[in-house]
Amino acid sequence: MSLELKGEWDNDLKCFSPKVLGGLKMKSGIIEKVGVIKIKETPMPKIEKANDVIIKVKYVGICGSDIHIYHGQNAFAKYPLVWGHEIVGHVHEVGSEVTSVKVGDRVVVEPFIACGKCYSCKNGRRNACQELKVFGAHIDGGCSEYFKVPESNAHILPDNVSLEDAVLIEPFTIGAQACYRGQVTKDDFVFVMGGGTIGLTVAENAKILGARVILSDIVDEKLDFAKKHGAEFTINAMKENVADRIFEITGGMGANVVIDSICNKKSFEDALTFVSNAGRVVELSFNTTPSEIAPILLSKGEVSIMGSRHQTNRFPVVIDYVRDEKIVFENFITAFYPLEDMEKAFKYIEQHLDKTRKVVIKLY
């Protein structure tokens, strides 16, 4: 944090009197344009509304969507943009009507703002709001020394989780939402396509719900890790016939819920071949490539397909899981980088895709 000053002589006080020009400044990580990421000084946030909360940011996780924005692969992104939506830290200042958090509290940020007035919001699905504003995509995110949010976006952390692990709570809400959309129960076989960060959070959430989890990937190290994080069965899609293995595991039925975290045209089409009759396919992709799916794949078994975007009301659920020690965070974070090495962190992810689960920026 810095302060821009200009001094001048005060004739009344007979002393040198500094004047603030532009107010307090702080460091922020900014994707200036496609392929260009820099640290710049930006204005420090101020309390303007009675429900404002200012957070001193400790950690920001780098998500796959941040990488996509960096490369110009997110149609919703506006540049220049302070990136970051996986945000944890301490409450620094609060507005006059804030009651749920206080200065010093450790919090995790729910990273979007909804209008509260549209059809989706009125029906309890704020994540599908017509005017949705996601931190670090539609509006500036949290890779800054300080970050301001409405009170409802700041969730107090339980005492038994470190701030380092708490940066994973937001990704786990994505997995929780996918399971919620798929109506996962203890009676289900759940097939998770892809063993990246989100696939792993889906697997852990599904296991917590009592489901039997199958997970596929093409990297053995990811499959080994998945066995410690929710997956009962794993399939290497480069070495085995995925469909054959799924039908073998499920006794010829197919997976009751298929959740696609690979998120490309082929994975979406393949999902329909793995699902059981009366099953559910949950799609997490924002891929814009049109797919070719024969309608009979839906109608013959009365299969349901549903999208899953961000989350609604999953933060309290996941925080309860954390409090009850149901989530295994061990070895989830691959590396920490200081803000000064932010660009190196992005490049590390790109160069180690097969080995990276979560890279985190440390603000202080």
Secondary structure as GFF3:
##gff-version 3
##sequence-region A 1 364
A	DSSP	beta_strand	2	10	.	.	.	ID=ss1
A	DSSP	beta_strand	15	33	.	.	.	ID=ss2
A	DSSP	beta_strand	36	43	.	.	.	ID=ss3
A	DSSP	beta_strand	52	62	.	.	.	ID=ss4
A	DSSP	alpha_helix	64	70	.	.	.	ID=ss5
A	DSSP	beta_strand	81	82	.	.	.	ID=ss6
A	DSSP	beta_strand	86	94	.	.	.	ID=ss7
A	DSSP	beta_strand	106	109	.	.	.	ID=ss8
A	DSSP	beta_strand	112	113	.	.	.	ID=ss9
A	DSSP	alpha_helix	119	122	.	.	.	ID=ss10
A	DSSP	three_ten_helix	126	128	.	.	.	ID=ss11
A	DSSP	beta_strand	133	134	.	.	.	ID=ss12
A	DSSP	beta_strand	146	150	.	.	.	ID=ss13
A	DSSP	three_ten_helix	151	153	.	.	.	ID=ss14
A	DSSP	beta_strand	154	156	.	.	.	ID=ss15
A	DSSP	alpha_helix	163	166	.	.	.	ID=ss16
A	DSSP	alpha_helix	169	181	.	.	.	ID=ss17
A	DSSP	beta_strand	189	193	.	.	.	ID=ss18
A	DSSP	alpha_helix	197	208	.	.	.	ID=ss19
A	DSSP	beta_strand	212	217	.	.	.	ID=ss20
A	DSSP	alpha_helix	220	227	.	.	.	ID=ss21
A	DSSP	beta_strand	233	236	.	.	.	ID=ss22
A	DSSP	alpha_helix	242	249	.	.	.	ID=ss23
A	DSSP	beta_strand	255	260	.	.	.	ID=ss24
A	DSSP	alpha_helix	265	274	.	.	.	ID=ss25
A	DSSP	beta_strand	275	283	.	.	.	ID=ss26
A	DSSP	alpha_helix	296	299	.	.	.	ID=ss27
A	DSSP	beta_strand	304	307	.	.	.	ID=ss28
A	DSSP	alpha_helix	315	323	.	.	.	ID=ss29
A	DSSP	beta_strand	335	338	.	.	.	ID=ss30
A	DSSP	three_ten_helix	339	341	.	.	.	ID=ss31
A	DSSP	alpha_helix	342	351	.	.	.	ID=ss32
A	DSSP	beta_strand	359	362	.	.	.	ID=ss33
###
